[in-house]
């Protein structure tokens, strides 16, 4: 039973040693080696803890690419990023590396420009700045629950178009045109657009959560100006300090987050210090609105199959 004193209280029935970090989101799991977490008796409690706390932190794991991918395969169905090449020497891992002061930093949910966006992400720290380079997460389910009734009713009716073809200058710390063009050429090598409900129902918990972030291009039926203003309004509710948790990385740390109930952003405050992490993502399912409709792919266009003659 949830401790009513605060939303993010530990579950006393869990077999894991869980220490909540924030009042609404985030918990550290202690005394567990993820390299040994392939057994069902560990994976199921971890999933239960993840859907409760939204993001789990593990100190001093020091996974390799192989053990990182093995854990991801035990925890779910790992998938590579749809446009960015995998990290050297891995099968599905995405490399997140900065060595020249250029980094992406904006609030988002991973890969929402596809319909079956990831269910969870597993990020490990390899090389961490001496200072700076923390990551923030926000609880998008708590954000929805705390919306004023008028905004909640509005959000319930809205759909948004998410795309990987967006304003890269607003996300990257560099404004160098050549660098921006190179980043876009890779990230948007294939342009994806998907319509998602702004409020979706979590497939495991039944919670309603806001599905937004920087991949939102526009709201269906609204102008670009109105869409931008409305996105800012809802995003401000998601990223209120009360809904967030901040993690100070150490090399060897692992963070796992429920991608269906969170947003996150890296903090690009580490200057020229190197920062290197690798991420596994787990396959998900299309979002389901509160009236039962599912996400719709707009781009790339789906093939039309001719009906065979009788």
Secondary structure as UniProt FT lines:
FT   TURN            4..5
FT   TURN            7..8
FT   TURN            12..13
FT   STRAND          17..20
FT   STRAND          27..30
FT   HELIX           34..36
FT   TURN            37..38
FT   HELIX           40..53
FT   STRAND          55..58
FT   HELIX           65..75
FT   STRAND          78..79
FT   TURN            88..89
FT   STRAND          94..98
FT   TURN            110..113
FT   STRAND          120..127
FT   STRAND          135..139
FT   HELIX           140..145
FT   HELIX           149..157
FT   STRAND          159..163
FT   HELIX           168..170
FT   HELIX           177..187
FT   STRAND          193..197
FT   STRAND          199..201
FT   TURN            203..205
FT   STRAND          208..210
FT   TURN            214..215
FT   STRAND          216..219
FT   TURN            220..221
FT   HELIX           224..238
FT   HELIX           241..243
FT   STRAND          244..247
FT   TURN            251..252
FT   STRAND          254..258
FT   TURN            259..260
FT   STRAND          262..266
FT   TURN            271..272
FT   STRAND          275..282
FT   STRAND          288..289
FT   TURN            290..291
FT   STRAND          296..299
//
